[in-house]
Amino acid sequence: MKQFALLFGLLMTFAGQAQLDAAKVYGNTIEEQDLKELLYVYASDYFQGRETGTLGQKRAVTFLREFYQNRNIKAAQGTTDYFQSMELDIKGTPVQTENVVAIIEGSTLPEEYIVISSHLDHEGIKNGEIYNGADDDGSGSVALLEIAEAFQAAVEAGNGPKRSIIFLHVSGEEKGLLGSRYYTDNPLYPLANTVANLNIDMVGRTDPKRESDNDNYIYLIGSDRLSTELHQVSEAANKATVNLTLDYTYNAEDDPNRFYFRSDHYNFAKNNIPVIFYFNGTHADYHKPTDTVEKIRFDLLAQRAQLVFYTAWELANREQRIVVDNK
């Protein structure tokens, strides 16, 4: 009996290692240079700071749509050519805007969904200055594009995810998490079948207030709030791949910054969907026109995007969906 248990354990280890080796092939396609090329466009003056409802934001959503079209990644159901159109009430003014939503359908469990999100908008133009938002959230936006491209490479190699992956670029985050709230109020795919939300918001810089000389870190917020398994998957995926320092400083329930409530993952968490918020912390350029591309650490951005990819890969390919054990 012991021999059988040992053999079974070895087989499971080998299967897991094979899965990990496959994931690394695709995760390694997320590269600094590709992220840099995308962000120098996305956080350029042409997009005029991407304020919700403006010409710059319309240019941004067109850019995102064309990225998915050019890589043969499908538009989500219920969208108009990738756009989930909506009217938001912003300080009493109706504003027409849209989320951008693409999907890679799962091979064996297509009706279970992992949502990876970032917000596409920023502050726009104030007093004649463009707030380009390279870190907030240009970094998360281009990370999401590269993660989608990595999953599509797996699909094209015949190794696509078992569960479906939704790539959700939300508008109106800077106006009060409005685009993500619209999505969860009007989901394109059932929230009951949504396994987890991995939200990427500011992952291209470092936190000058962090008391460490180690820049190879990322703040994780929310990973253990609703699902013990999600936290365990996240820790294991990191240890087996990029091995960043996972810093839970801002995950404390008494965190005075209340970051858990301040980005788009929160609208999923309110619906009992397990979440992870990936965040580098704030800096002197937060919500200022000086948040520009030349300050981005593309080495860190690539590693952090890879971590999100590997975590999503495990969530999408494990036998059983993670359990919500902490409502």
C-alpha positions in Angstrom: 0.0 0.0 0.0 2.9 2.3 0.9 4.5 1.6 -2.5 1.3 2.5 -4.3 1.0 5.8 -2.4 4.7 6.6 -3.2 4.2 5.8 -6.9 1.0 7.8 -7.0 2.8 10.8 -5.4 5.6 10.5 -7.9 3.2 10.4 -10.8 1.4 13.5 -9.5 4.7 15.3 -9.1 5.7 14.5 -12.6 2.4 15.6 -14.0 2.6 18.9 -12.0 6.2 19.4 -13.3 5.1 18.8 -16.9 2.3 21.4 -16.4 4.8 23.9 -14.9 7.3 23.4 -17.7 4.6 24.0 -20.3 3.5 27.2 -18.4 7.0 28.5 -18.4 7.3 28.2 -22.2 4.4 30.7 -22.5 5.1 32.8 -19.5 8.6 33.5 -20.8 7.0 35.2 -23.8 6.1 38.1 -21.5 9.2 40.2 -22.1 10.5 43.6 -21.1 10.9 44.9 -24.6 7.3 44.0 -25.6 5.9 45.7 -22.5 8.0 48.8 -23.2 6.9 49.1 -26.8 3.3 48.8 -25.8 3.5 51.3 -22.9 5.4 53.9 -24.9 2.3 54.0 -27.1 -0.4 53.5 -24.5 0.9 56.2 -22.1 1.8 58.7 -24.9 0.3 62.1 -25.3 -1.8 60.8 -28.2 -4.2 59.2 -25.6 -4.5 62.5 -23.8 -4.5 60.9 -20.3 -7.4 58.5 -21.1 -10.0 60.2 -19.0 -13.3 58.4 -19.1 -15.6 59.5 -22.0 -13.0 61.7 -23.7 -11.4 61.4 -27.2 -8.3 60.0 -25.5 -10.2 57.2 -23.8 -11.9 56.4 -27.1 -8.4 56.1 -28.7 -7.3 53.9 -25.9 -10.2 51.4 -26.3 -9.6 51.3 -30.0 -5.9 50.5 -29.4 -6.9 47.6 -27.0 -9.5 46.2 -29.4 -7.0 46.2 -32.3 -4.5 44.3 -30.1 -7.0 41.5 -29.5 -8.2 41.5 -33.1 -4.6 41.2 -34.5 -3.9 38.2 -32.3 -7.2 36.4 -33.1 -8.4 36.5 -29.5 -12.2 36.5 -29.5 -14.5 39.3 -28.3 -16.5 38.4 -25.2 -20.1 37.5 -25.7 -22.6 40.4 -25.3 -20.1 43.0 -26.5 -20.1 45.0 -29.6 -16.8 44.1 -31.2 -15.1 43.8 -27.8 -16.9 46.9 -26.3 -19.2 46.6 -23.4 -20.9 50.0 -23.8 -22.4 51.8 -20.9 -23.6 55.2 -19.6 -22.0 56.2 -16.3 -23.2 58.9 -14.0 -20.1 61.0 -13.2 -20.9 63.8 -10.8 -24.4 64.1 -12.1 -23.3 64.0 -15.8 -24.1 61.1 -18.0 -20.9 59.9 -19.8 -20.8 57.3 -22.6 -17.9 54.9 -22.3 -17.0 51.2 -22.6 -15.2 48.4 -21.1 -13.0 46.2 -23.4 -13.6 42.5 -22.9 -11.9 39.6 -24.7 -12.0 35.8 -24.0 -10.0 32.7 -24.5 -12.5 29.8 -24.1 -11.5 26.8 -22.0 -10.9 23.5 -23.6 -12.7 21.3 -21.1 -14.4 23.6 -18.6 -15.4 26.5 -20.8 -18.2 27.6 -18.5 -15.9 28.4 -15.6 -14.1 31.7 -15.8 -11.0 33.4 -14.5 -11.2 37.2 -14.9 -8.0 39.1 -15.2 -8.6 42.8 -15.0 -6.9 46.3 -15.2 -8.4 49.7 -15.6 -7.9 51.5 -19.0 -8.6 55.0 -17.8 -6.6 57.7 -16.1 -6.9 61.4 -15.1 -6.9 63.1 -18.5 -5.8 66.7 -19.0 -5.8 69.2 -16.1 -4.7 72.8 -16.4 -3.3 72.1 -19.8 -1.1 69.2 -18.6 -1.5 65.6 -19.7 -1.6 63.0 -17.0 -0.4 60.0 -18.9 -0.7 57.4 -16.1 2.2 55.2 -17.2 2.1 53.3 -13.9 -1.6 54.0 -13.1 -2.7 52.0 -14.9 -0.7 51.8 -18.1 1.5 49.2 -16.4 -1.5 47.0 -15.6 -3.1 47.5 -19.1 0.0 46.4 -21.0 0.7 43.6 -18.6 -2.9 42.3 -19.3 -2.2 42.5 -23.0 1.0 40.4 -22.7 -0.7 37.9 -20.5 -3.5 37.5 -23.1 -0.9 37.0 -25.8 0.9 34.3 -23.7 -2.3 32.4 -23.2 -3.1 32.7 -26.9 0.4 31.2 -27.7 -0.6 28.2 -25.5 -3.9 27.9 -27.5 -2.1 27.9 -30.8 0.3 25.2 -29.6 -2.6 23.0 -28.6 -2.1 23.6 -24.9 -4.9 26.1 -24.1 -6.4 26.5 -20.6 -9.1 24.1 -19.3 -11.1 27.0 -18.0 -12.0 30.2 -19.8 -9.9 33.3 -19.3 -11.6 36.7 -19.5 -9.5 39.7 -20.2 -11.3 42.7 -18.8 -10.1 46.3 -19.3 -12.5 48.5 -17.3 -13.3 52.2 -17.7 -14.2 54.7 -15.0 -12.0 53.3 -12.2 -10.7 56.8 -11.4 -14.3 58.0 -11.1 -15.2 55.5 -8.4 -14.6 51.9 -9.7 -17.6 52.5 -12.0 -16.7 50.3 -15.0 -16.0 47.2 -12.9 -19.2 47.8 -10.9 -21.1 48.0 -14.3 -19.5 44.7 -15.3 -20.5 42.9 -12.0 -24.0 44.4 -12.2 -24.3 43.4 -15.8 -22.0 40.4 -16.2 -21.2 39.0 -19.6 -20.6 35.6 -18.0 -22.3 34.3 -14.8 -20.7 35.5 -11.6 -21.6 32.2 -10.1 -19.3 30.5 -12.5 -16.5 33.1 -12.0 -13.7 31.3 -10.2 -11.5 34.3 -9.3 -10.5 37.8 -10.3 -6.8 38.8 -10.6 -6.7 42.6 -10.7 -3.6 44.5 -11.9 -3.4 48.1 -10.9 0.1 49.8 -10.7 2.8 47.2 -11.1 5.6 49.1 -12.9 7.3 51.1 -10.1 8.5 50.6 -6.5 7.3 52.1 -3.2 9.8 54.5 -1.7 8.2 54.1 1.7 8.8 50.3 1.7 11.5 49.5 4.3 13.6 47.1 2.2 16.4 47.3 -0.4 14.8 44.4 -2.2 12.9 45.7 -5.3 11.9 42.2 -6.4 8.5 42.3 -4.6 4.9 42.9 -5.2 2.1 43.8 -2.8 -0.7 41.3 -2.7 -4.0 42.3 -1.3 -7.1 40.1 -0.8 -5.6 36.7 -1.7 -6.7 35.1 1.6 -9.9 37.1 2.3 -12.4 34.8 0.6 -10.4 31.6 -0.3 -7.6 29.8 1.5 -7.0 27.9 -1.7 -6.5 31.0 -3.7 -3.8 32.2 -1.3 -2.1 28.8 -1.5 -2.2 28.7 -5.3 -0.7 32.1 -5.4 2.1 31.3 -3.0 3.0 28.0 -4.8 2.9 29.6 -8.3 5.3 32.3 -7.2 7.7 30.0 -5.4 7.9 27.7 -8.5 8.4 30.4 -11.0 9.5 34.1 -10.5 10.0 33.8 -6.7 9.2 37.5 -6.0 8.8 38.7 -2.4 5.1 38.7 -1.8 4.4 41.6 0.6 1.1 41.5 2.5 1.5 44.8 4.3 -1.6 46.4 2.7 -3.7 43.2 3.2 -4.1 43.9 6.9 -7.7 44.4 7.8 -6.8 47.5 9.7 -4.7 49.0 6.9 -5.5 52.8 7.1 -5.0 53.1 3.3 -7.9 50.7 2.7 -6.4 49.6 -0.6 -8.6 46.5 -0.5 -11.6 48.7 -1.2 -9.9 51.0 -3.7 -9.5 49.1 -7.0 -11.6 47.1 -9.3 -11.2 43.7 -7.6 -13.5 45.0 -4.8 -16.6 44.8 -7.0 -15.9 41.1 -7.5 -15.1 40.5 -3.9 -18.4 42.1 -2.9 -20.0 39.2 -4.9 -18.0 36.6 -3.0 -15.6 36.0 -5.9 -12.0 35.4 -4.6 -9.6 38.1 -5.7 -6.0 39.1 -5.7 -5.0 42.7 -6.2 -1.4 43.2 -7.5 0.0 46.5 -6.6 3.5 48.2 -6.3 2.4 50.9 -3.8 2.1 54.6 -4.4 4.9 57.0 -5.1 5.6 60.7 -5.6 4.1 60.7 -9.1 0.8 59.1 -8.2 -2.0 61.0 -9.9 0.4 63.6 -11.2 1.5 64.5 -14.7 5.0 63.2 -13.8 3.8 59.5 -13.9 5.6 58.9 -17.2 7.0 55.9 -19.0 10.8 56.5 -18.5 10.2 55.9 -14.7 8.8 52.4 -15.3 11.0 49.4 -14.2 10.3 47.1 -17.1 12.3 44.3 -15.5 9.9 44.3 -12.5 6.9 44.8 -14.7 7.7 41.7 -16.7 8.2 39.5 -13.6 5.0 40.7 -12.0 3.0 40.1 -15.2 4.5 36.6 -15.4 3.4 36.0 -11.8 -0.2 36.9 -12.7 0.1 34.6 -15.8 1.4 31.6 -13.8 -1.3 32.1 -11.1 -4.0 32.3 -13.7 -2.6 29.2 -15.4 -2.8 27.1 -12.3 -6.3 28.4 -11.5 -7.4 27.6 -15.0 -5.9 24.1 -15.2 -6.3 22.6 -11.8 -8.8 19.7 -11.5 -11.2 21.4 -9.1 -12.1 25.1 -8.9 -11.0 26.8 -5.8 -13.4 26.9 -2.9 -14.8 30.0 -1.2 -14.4 29.2 2.5 -14.5 32.7 4.0 -17.5 34.8 3.0 
